[in-house]
Amino acid sequence: MQKNRKLQIEYILPAIIFASVIWGIFAGFRVSRYQWIMISGSVVLFLGICTLCDRLKQKVYLMIIMAGLFLAVFHTQLLNGFRIINNKMALALNQSMDLGFYYYVSVQMENSRRDSVLAVVFFLLIAGILLSFLRKYPLILFALTGVMECFVLIVAPYSISAVFFLFLGSWIVYFSLRKGKKEFAGLIGILCILMIFPLYFHDQTTVPADTMIKRSILVQIRKMTQGESYVAEGGLGNGDIASVGEVSPTGKKLFQVYAPEKDDLYLKSYVSSDYVNGKWIASTKDTIVYGGESAIELPFLFPDLHMDDFVTYDKDYIKTDKDMMFSEKRNLKISYQKKQDRYLLFPYFCDISQIEGNVISDSMISRTNSRKDYDMVYYQVKNPKAVFQAQQRLDFSKIGSTMEEIMEKDYIKTMDDYGTYVRKEYLKIPDSIKKCLKTLDLKTDLKKSENQNIEEVQSYLKRNYQYSYRPGLTPQGKDPIVYFLKDRKKGFCTQYASAAVFMLRNAGIPARYVEGYKIRSDQWRLGKAQVTDYEAHAWAEVYVEHIGWLPVEVTGMNTGKTAYEQVQKLDKQSNAIVPNKKQFVTNVKKVLHFVAIIAIILVVVILIKMLQNLQKLKKMDNKEKILYYENKLKKYGENQGKSRKTAELMTYGIIEKAKFSDGDITDQEVVIVKRHLDLLKRKNRNITKILSKLK
């Protein structure tokens, strides 16, 4: 009995503590895949290793030698196996918490199953060595598990629920039993159970699923494993949408803009039309000049030619301010406060001839000096819808024959040539993305107007996708746009803009990808706006025949710190643990899980006791076996000498011989006593069944 009690203290309670730590990690990080398999497996592992170590005793040093040899021979396979297991754990974490952990460690997939098995075997060997030492020093084991539990509680406060009380209560009961305080241990055990059950079945709706500490730790881990480019702190990228998994602006002041504006103003910098291997690349086009004019300058001159004068209206139609496409010519000044990207910022319909820089293709201007201030002239688009509608009503046939009008004709001819070039270059779609677009329920149609198709793209993205500043990286081997559209369905402006470009091209509208800054109308203060990294943005731009490129907002979100905080709040709400209509089913599943764990623990304990009894019987001689069976017979209410039946007289005669005689007990006599005990057990079971039926 003393050994059995010691078994319960030394084996069962530490096994529960070990399982509670594993459970706390799973609960804290909200990982449900393989949760109960791992928890049950940890109990079996602990009990199995402790039993094995008791059998081996001092032979644990042999395990250390075996581990060393194992490491020396299979170190390459072990490293690959641990990496594979690490990636699988990261995938499970991502699927549960949506944190962006993917297959970020390169592995050798050849013989991956063999390497994984070797890694697990090595882990079990090391765990056995550690447990064989630590279980003899409970205070050290308590300190180590306590530090681990505290770390989990700080990083993931959700685990402070039932798991924490299971961990704490098990340790208190363990130390109380070791000191012989059975009543106190029982009281603590009951109190812990009373706290564990309500917390286990209660939704932790007020406990955040995410914390700043957890975010910081995970960000640092991902920076080390996935590269520094994983987190963009704000500002412009370089078109590489596959390398950035999170945007985290800091509010750093970048530049100031001076302009007579009251509306939103887009300042573009990085512009690309060529998408290769998950990245928008900055490629220089061969043809960048049309009719003696740089293509990037062409749109600017049209407002200067009073494009509104070429719009035709029905007879008796009264032209209003809403029909005006462009503002009057305006002056703008950008004053840089921080070192910016290699490409200069400029608004739409801007006279770039005043800007010092090298024109790249028909889209970007690279910096050639370290100037901080730039002045430029531009036209603001007053009504984008009016521009799209006007292209259907432009009439150049009435241009006369004066010198100025001839120049206008030449300029329009140049725009015709540029339009042909645009339709050739800016309607290309990679095959993988084209195939993906066919599976979407996107109702764009070549027969619809450009404005209708643009509105459909905007509406589709808003309905079907979630804006998030931390969507995570794209898994290796997958295209980031296809993954965003089909699987992830969550992203920030770069994913939205990239997807929109190909949606628009698929509708027959030439489109490009743009990164820059969007200055909101509420930012202007007396003709001045302060721009921070919160205003960094990406959008699509489309080409309007004879007019030029126009920005198209597709995210459905605004820029700025307020918008950023709102998105973060929505992210937290979407990841929070909240009640749902299936809560009853969820609770039933929890009950079944809990019952399954208890059943597994009981089965393990029973099996251990059975194995111990068998081992004990094997070591006994025949006399000791007879005396062991005598104790069992007393349990069923039979005493020596009270019965006159032949079988019973024979049984108790053998028992007396074993107790008082020096003669040897034969194997046949042991079998007789054992058979009598088995018959008595069966008789008691039958009587119990009869009594239960009579009741």
Secondary structure, DSSP 8 states (H G I E B T S, - for coil): -HHHHHHIIIIIHHHHHHHHHHHHHHHHTT--TTHHHHHHHHHHHHHHHHHHHHHHGGGHHHHHHHHHHHHHHHHHHHHHHHHHHHHHHHHHHHHHH-----S-S----TTHHHHHHHHHHHHHHHHHHHHHHHTT-HHHHHHHHHHHHHHHHHH-GGGGTHHHHHHHHHHHHHHHHHTT-HHHHHHHHHHHHHHHHHHHTS--TTS-S--HHHHHHHHHHHHHHH-GGGEE-SS---S-TTT--EE-----EEEEEE-S--S-EEEEEEEE-EEETTEEE----S--EETTEEGGGHHHHHHHTTGGGGB---TT----GGG--B---EEEEEEESS---SB--EESSB-GGGS-SEEETTTEEE--S---EEEEEE--BS-HHHHHHHGGGB--TT--SSHHHHHHHHHHHHHHHHHHHHHHHS----HHHHHHHHTS-----TTS-HHHHHHHHHHHHHHH-EE-S------TTS-HHHHIIIII-EE-HHHHHHHHHHHHHHTT--EEEEEEEEE-GGG-BTTEEEEEGGGEEEEEEEEETTTEEEEE--SS---SHHHHHHHHHHHHHHHS----TTHHHHHHHHHHHHHHHHHHHHHHHHHHHHHHHHHHHHHS-HHHHHHHHHHHHHHTT--TTS---HHHHHHHHHHHHHHH--S---HHHHHHHHHHHHHHHHHHHHHHHHHHHH-
